[in-house]
């Protein structure tokens, strides 16, 4: 059960309303999940949504690689909301269905693409070990470039924050993200 009630947009203060309107009018199209939690702290919401906008829409990583990093992080954190929100984006971005299914089942995927393999490994190692070996760092920098590696670390940090928020406040998967089974 969700730990905090959703905010009523009609009851927002001026700063919350400004941030709400900015988020809702952007590519996200609404204020849901972690953004709705953060909106209780407008300074956090404002800065986090700006970071999220960069990570999601302006990063040097392709959407395929970003979505792989997001799904890997969501799986590690068991963040059901994040998984449900991003699984369709990952498929649309061209991440192979077999990779998505393996991640969903918490299995190591088989990768045809070297960039996917390195994004997965960096995502796992940073989330689980909190470090990269020298060998993995060199491989990631060689395959992704320094800019891509920096952006990948940013995406992983942002989506770890999202996953922590979702799990701490037990944010439920909304109906629009639930698959009929």
MIGU-630558 format. One record per residue (C-alpha): residue number from 1; x, y, z; residue in three letters. Coordinates in steps of 0.5 Angstrom, whole numbers, plus 500, padded with zeros to 3 digits. Layout:
<atom NUM; <X; Y; Z>; "ALA">
...
END
This chain:
<atom 1; <500; 500; 500>; "UNK">
<atom 2; <503; 507; 498>; "UNK">
<atom 3; <505; 510; 504>; "UNK">
<atom 4; <503; 518; 503>; "UNK">
<atom 5; <497; 520; 499>; "UNK">
<atom 6; <498; 523; 492>; "UNK">
<atom 7; <498; 531; 492>; "UNK">
<atom 8; <492; 534; 490>; "UNK">
<atom 9; <494; 539; 484>; "UNK">
<atom 10; <489; 544; 487>; "UNK">
<atom 11; <492; 545; 493>; "UNK">
<atom 12; <499; 546; 491>; "UNK">
<atom 13; <503; 552; 493>; "UNK">
<atom 14; <506; 557; 488>; "UNK">
<atom 15; <512; 554; 488>; "UNK">
<atom 16; <510; 547; 487>; "UNK">
<atom 17; <505; 549; 482>; "UNK">
<atom 18; <510; 552; 478>; "UNK">
<atom 19; <514; 546; 478>; "UNK">
<atom 20; <508; 541; 477>; "UNK">
<atom 21; <506; 545; 471>; "UNK">
<atom 22; <513; 545; 468>; "UNK">
<atom 23; <513; 537; 469>; "UNK">
<atom 24; <506; 536; 466>; "UNK">
<atom 25; <507; 541; 460>; "UNK">
<atom 26; <514; 537; 458>; "UNK">
<atom 27; <515; 530; 455>; "UNK">
<atom 28; <513; 527; 461>; "UNK">
<atom 29; <506; 529; 460>; "UNK">
<atom 30; <504; 528; 467>; "UNK">
<atom 31; <507; 528; 474>; "UNK">
<atom 32; <507; 521; 477>; "UNK">
<atom 33; <511; 516; 481>; "UNK">
<atom 34; <517; 519; 484>; "UNK">
<atom 35; <516; 526; 481>; "UNK">
<atom 36; <509; 527; 485>; "UNK">
<atom 37; <513; 525; 492>; "UNK">
<atom 38; <519; 530; 490>; "UNK">
<atom 39; <514; 535; 489>; "UNK">
<atom 40; <512; 535; 497>; "UNK">
<atom 41; <520; 538; 497>; "UNK">
<atom 42; <519; 543; 491>; "UNK">
<atom 43; <527; 544; 491>; "UNK">
<atom 44; <528; 537; 490>; "UNK">
<atom 45; <523; 536; 485>; "UNK">
<atom 46; <525; 542; 481>; "UNK">
<atom 47; <533; 540; 481>; "UNK">
<atom 48; <531; 532; 480>; "UNK">
<atom 49; <526; 533; 474>; "UNK">
<atom 50; <532; 537; 471>; "UNK">
<atom 51; <537; 532; 472>; "UNK">
<atom 52; <532; 527; 469>; "UNK">
<atom 53; <530; 531; 463>; "UNK">
<atom 54; <537; 531; 461>; "UNK">
<atom 55; <538; 523; 463>; "UNK">
<atom 56; <532; 521; 459>; "UNK">
<atom 57; <532; 526; 453>; "UNK">
<atom 58; <539; 529; 452>; "UNK">
<atom 59; <544; 524; 454>; "UNK">
<atom 60; <549; 522; 449>; "UNK">
<atom 61; <547; 515; 450>; "UNK">
<atom 62; <542; 512; 445>; "UNK">
<atom 63; <535; 511; 448>; "UNK">
<atom 64; <537; 503; 447>; "UNK">
<atom 65; <542; 504; 451>; "UNK">
<atom 66; <539; 508; 456>; "UNK">
<atom 67; <533; 504; 457>; "UNK">
<atom 68; <538; 498; 458>; "UNK">
<atom 69; <541; 502; 464>; "UNK">
<atom 70; <534; 504; 467>; "UNK">
<atom 71; <531; 497; 466>; "UNK">
<atom 72; <537; 494; 469>; "UNK">
<atom 73; <537; 498; 475>; "UNK">
<atom 74; <530; 497; 476>; "UNK">
<atom 75; <531; 490; 476>; "UNK">
<atom 76; <536; 490; 481>; "UNK">
<atom 77; <532; 495; 486>; "UNK">
<atom 78; <526; 491; 485>; "UNK">
<atom 79; <522; 497; 483>; "UNK">
<atom 80; <516; 495; 479>; "UNK">
<atom 81; <513; 502; 478>; "UNK">
<atom 82; <520; 504; 474>; "UNK">
<atom 83; <520; 497; 470>; "UNK">
<atom 84; <513; 498; 468>; "UNK">
<atom 85; <514; 505; 466>; "UNK">
<atom 86; <520; 503; 462>; "UNK">
<atom 87; <519; 496; 459>; "UNK">
<atom 88; <515; 499; 453>; "UNK">
<atom 89; <520; 505; 452>; "UNK">
<atom 90; <526; 499; 452>; "UNK">
<atom 91; <522; 495; 446>; "UNK">
<atom 92; <521; 501; 442>; "UNK">
<atom 93; <528; 504; 443>; "UNK">
<atom 94; <530; 497; 440>; "UNK">
<atom 95; <532; 493; 446>; "UNK">
<atom 96; <532; 486; 444>; "UNK">
<atom 97; <526; 482; 447>; "UNK">
<atom 98; <530; 477; 449>; "UNK">
<atom 99; <534; 481; 453>; "UNK">
<atom 100; <528; 485; 456>; "UNK">
<atom 101; <525; 478; 458>; "UNK">
<atom 102; <532; 475; 461>; "UNK">
<atom 103; <532; 482; 465>; "UNK">
<atom 104; <525; 481; 467>; "UNK">
<atom 105; <527; 474; 470>; "UNK">
<atom 106; <533; 476; 473>; "UNK">
<atom 107; <537; 472; 469>; "UNK">
<atom 108; <544; 475; 465>; "UNK">
<atom 109; <542; 476; 458>; "UNK">
<atom 110; <546; 474; 452>; "UNK">
<atom 111; <548; 480; 448>; "UNK">
<atom 112; <549; 481; 441>; "UNK">
<atom 113; <551; 488; 441>; "UNK">
<atom 114; <558; 490; 445>; "UNK">
<atom 115; <555; 496; 447>; "UNK">
<atom 116; <549; 493; 450>; "UNK">
<atom 117; <554; 488; 454>; "UNK">
<atom 118; <558; 493; 457>; "UNK">
<atom 119; <552; 498; 459>; "UNK">
<atom 120; <549; 492; 463>; "UNK">
<atom 121; <556; 490; 466>; "UNK">
<atom 122; <557; 497; 468>; "UNK">
<atom 123; <550; 498; 471>; "UNK">
<atom 124; <551; 491; 475>; "UNK">
<atom 125; <557; 493; 478>; "UNK">
<atom 126; <556; 500; 480>; "UNK">
<atom 127; <549; 498; 483>; "UNK">
<atom 128; <552; 492; 486>; "UNK">
<atom 129; <559; 493; 488>; "UNK">
<atom 130; <559; 500; 488>; "UNK">
<atom 131; <565; 500; 483>; "UNK">
<atom 132; <568; 499; 476>; "UNK">
<atom 133; <574; 494; 475>; "UNK">
<atom 134; <580; 498; 471>; "UNK">
<atom 135; <579; 493; 466>; "UNK">
<atom 136; <571; 494; 466>; "UNK">
<atom 137; <572; 502; 466>; "UNK">
<atom 138; <577; 501; 460>; "UNK">
<atom 139; <573; 497; 456>; "UNK">
<atom 140; <567; 502; 457>; "UNK">
<atom 141; <571; 508; 456>; "UNK">
<atom 142; <573; 505; 449>; "UNK">
<atom 143; <566; 502; 447>; "UNK">
<atom 144; <562; 508; 450>; "UNK">
<atom 145; <567; 514; 450>; "UNK">
<atom 146; <568; 518; 456>; "UNK">
<atom 147; <562; 522; 455>; "UNK">
<atom 148; <558; 516; 454>; "UNK">
<atom 149; <561; 513; 460>; "UNK">
<atom 150; <559; 519; 464>; "UNK">
<atom 151; <552; 520; 462>; "UNK">
<atom 152; <551; 512; 463>; "UNK">
<atom 153; <554; 514; 471>; "UNK">
<atom 154; <549; 520; 471>; "UNK">
<atom 155; <543; 515; 468>; "UNK">
<atom 156; <545; 510; 473>; "UNK">
<atom 157; <545; 515; 479>; "UNK">
<atom 158; <538; 518; 477>; "UNK">
<atom 159; <535; 512; 476>; "UNK">
<atom 160; <537; 509; 483>; "UNK">
<atom 161; <534; 515; 486>; "UNK">
<atom 162; <528; 514; 483>; "UNK">
<atom 163; <528; 506; 485>; "UNK">
<atom 164; <530; 508; 492>; "UNK">
<atom 165; <524; 513; 492>; "UNK">
<atom 166; <519; 508; 489>; "UNK">
<atom 167; <521; 503; 494>; "UNK">
<atom 168; <521; 507; 500>; "UNK">
<atom 169; <514; 510; 499>; "UNK">
<atom 170; <512; 504; 496>; "UNK">
<atom 171; <509; 507; 490>; "UNK">
<atom 172; <504; 503; 487>; "UNK">
<atom 173; <504; 501; 479>; "UNK">
<atom 174; <499; 506; 476>; "UNK">
<atom 175; <493; 502; 472>; "UNK">
<atom 176; <496; 505; 465>; "UNK">
<atom 177; <503; 501; 466>; "UNK">
<atom 178; <500; 495; 468>; "UNK">
<atom 179; <499; 489; 463>; "UNK">
<atom 180; <493; 485; 463>; "UNK">
<atom 181; <495; 478; 464>; "UNK">
END
